[in-house]
Amino acid sequence: MTYQEGLNQIDKATQKITEATQLTIESVMNAFLFTWQWWIALAMMIVPWVIWLILRDRKNSARIFSAGLLIMIMSEIFDAIGVSFGKWSYPVKVIPISTVSFSFRLSVIPVFAMLLLQYKPHFNPYIKAIVFGGLGAYVGLPLLDLIDLHKTIDWSLTYSFFVLTLMYLIAHWFSRRNSFEEIKNNEDRH
C-alpha cells in the first residue's frame, strides 16, 4: 500500500465512523431517548458527582479529584481501545456518540474510586483495589449488560477485574504523592 492509498483508506474509515455516529444519533433520538434505561444512564452521569460534592473531604478534594481524573483518562483510553476492537459496546447512550459512553467510565467508576481513596485512607489499598475491581467487573458490568447500557461481545469480565484493580492501584499511588504543593512564582522560591 502506498502512502496515498493509506490516506484514502483513512478517509473511508472516517466516513464509516461518521455513518456509525449518524446511526447512533438516530437510535438514541428515535428509540432510546426518555426510556427508563436512558434515565438510568443520565442519573449515572449526575448522581455520583452530586454524592461526591456532598461527601468529599474538602481539605484533600483536589488531590483525590486528580486521582479521579487519572482514572477517567485511563478508563477513556482503555474503553476506546475495547470499543474500537469490538470487545464491548454501549447500546443505550445519553449522549449519542457512536464510540462513547460517559455514564459508567466518567462518572460511576471515578467517583467510586475517589470515595474509596478518601475513606479509611490507611486501609490496605490492595483490598480496596480488589473490592473496586470486583464490584466494577462482576456486579456493575453485568447489571449494565442486563439493562442494555453495556454489551459484552468478546471479552471476559475477569479481564475487566484486573484492569479496574490496576487502575485503582495506580490512582492510589498517584493520590499519595507528596508533590501536591501550592503553586508559587519563581521569585517566591528564592
C-alpha positions in Angstrom: 0.0 0.0 0.0 1.3 3.4 -0.9 1.2 6.5 1.3 -1.7 7.9 -0.7 -3.6 4.7 -0.6 -3.2 4.8 3.2 -4.7 8.3 3.3 -7.6 7.2 1.1 -8.2 4.2 3.4 -8.3 6.6 6.4 -10.8 8.8 4.6 -13.0 5.7 4.1 -12.6 4.7 7.8 -13.5 8.3 8.8 -16.7 8.1 6.7 -17.7 4.9 8.3 -17.2 6.4 11.8 -19.4 9.3 10.7 -22.0 6.9 9.4 -21.9 4.9 12.7 -22.4 8.2 14.7 -25.4 9.1 12.5 -26.9 5.6 13.2 -26.3 6.1 16.9 -27.9 9.5 16.9 -31.0 8.1 15.1 -31.2 5.2 17.6 -30.9 7.5 20.6 -33.3 10.1 19.3 -35.9 7.6 17.9 -35.7 4.6 20.2 -33.9 5.3 23.4 -34.5 8.9 24.4 -36.5 9.1 27.6 -36.8 5.4 28.1 -36.2 4.1 31.6 -32.7 2.9 30.5 -31.9 6.4 29.2 -33.0 8.0 32.5 -30.8 5.5 34.5 -27.8 6.3 32.3 -28.5 10.1 32.8 -28.7 9.5 36.6 -25.5 7.6 36.5 -23.8 10.6 34.9 -25.2 13.1 37.5 -25.9 11.4 40.9 -22.3 10.1 41.6 -20.9 13.7 41.2 -23.6 15.0 43.5 -22.7 12.4 46.0 -19.0 13.3 45.6 -19.7 17.0 46.1 -21.6 16.2 49.4 -19.2 13.6 50.8 -15.8 14.9 49.6 -13.1 15.8 52.1 -12.7 19.5 51.3 -9.1 19.6 52.5 -8.0 16.8 50.2 -10.5 17.1 47.4 -8.0 18.5 44.8 -5.6 15.6 45.4 -8.4 13.0 45.3 -10.0 14.6 42.3 -6.7 14.5 40.5 -6.6 10.7 41.1 -10.2 10.5 39.8 -9.2 12.4 36.7 -6.4 9.9 36.2 -8.9 7.1 36.4 -11.1 8.8 33.8 -8.2 9.2 31.5 -7.1 5.6 31.9 -10.7 4.4 31.5 -11.3 6.5 28.4 -8.2 5.1 26.7 -9.0 1.6 27.7 -12.6 1.9 26.7 -11.8 3.5 23.3 -9.5 0.5 22.5 -12.1 -2.0 23.6 -15.0 -0.5 21.7 -12.8 0.1 18.6 -11.8 -3.6 18.6 -15.4 -4.8 19.1 -14.8 -6.2 22.6 -17.9 -4.5 24.0 -20.4 -1.7 23.1 -22.7 0.7 24.8 -26.2 0.3 23.1 -28.2 2.9 25.1 -26.5 6.2 25.5 -27.4 9.6 26.9 -25.0 11.4 24.5 -25.3 9.9 21.0 -21.7 9.4 20.0 -21.0 6.0 18.5 -17.9 5.0 20.4 -18.5 6.8 23.8 -20.5 6.2 26.9 -20.0 8.7 29.7 -22.3 7.1 32.4 -20.0 4.4 33.7 -16.5 5.3 32.9 -16.6 9.1 33.5 -18.9 9.2 36.5 -19.5 6.0 38.4 -16.0 4.5 38.2 -14.0 7.6 39.1 -16.4 8.7 41.9 -16.4 5.2 43.4 -12.6 5.2 43.3 -12.4 8.7 44.8 -14.7 7.7 47.7 -12.6 4.6 48.3 -9.4 6.7 48.3 -10.9 9.2 50.7 -12.5 6.8 53.3 -10.2 4.7 55.5 -7.1 6.1 53.8 -4.8 3.8 55.8 -6.7 0.7 55.0 -4.9 -1.9 52.8 -5.0 -0.5 49.2 -4.8 -3.9 47.7 -8.0 -5.0 49.4 -9.7 -1.7 48.3 -8.4 -2.4 44.7 -9.9 -5.9 44.8 -13.2 -4.6 46.0 -13.2 -1.9 43.3 -12.3 -4.3 40.6 -14.7 -7.0 41.8 -17.7 -4.7 42.2 -17.0 -3.0 38.8 -16.4 -6.1 36.8 -18.6 -8.7 38.4 -21.5 -6.5 39.7 -21.5 -3.3 37.7 -20.9 -4.6 34.2 -23.4 -7.5 34.4 -26.0 -5.1 35.7 -25.3 -2.7 32.9 -25.5 -5.6 30.4 -28.8 -6.6 31.9 -30.4 -3.2 31.2 -28.6 -2.6 27.8 -26.3 0.1 28.9 -23.3 -2.1 28.2 -23.0 -5.2 25.9 -20.1 -7.6 26.4 -19.2 -9.0 23.0 -15.8 -10.7 23.0 -14.4 -10.0 26.5 -14.1 -11.7 29.8 -15.2 -9.9 32.9 -12.1 -11.2 34.6 -10.0 -9.0 32.2 -12.1 -6.0 33.4 -11.5 -7.1 37.0 -7.7 -7.0 36.5 -7.8 -3.7 34.6 -10.0 -2.0 37.2 -7.9 -3.3 40.1 -4.8 -2.0 38.4 -6.4 1.4 37.7 -7.3 1.7 41.4 -3.8 0.9 42.5 -2.3 3.5 40.1 -4.8 6.1 41.3 -4.0 5.2 44.9 -0.2 5.6 44.3 -0.8 8.9 42.5 -3.0 10.3 45.3 -0.3 9.6 47.8 2.4 11.6 46.1 3.9 14.4 48.1 4.3 16.7 45.1 0.9 18.4 45.7 2.0 21.8 46.9 0.9 25.3 46.4 2.0 26.8 43.1 4.4 29.6 43.6 6.1 32.2 41.3 9.8 31.7 40.6 10.5 34.8 42.7 8.8 33.1 45.7 11.2 30.2 45.7 14.3 32.2 46.5 
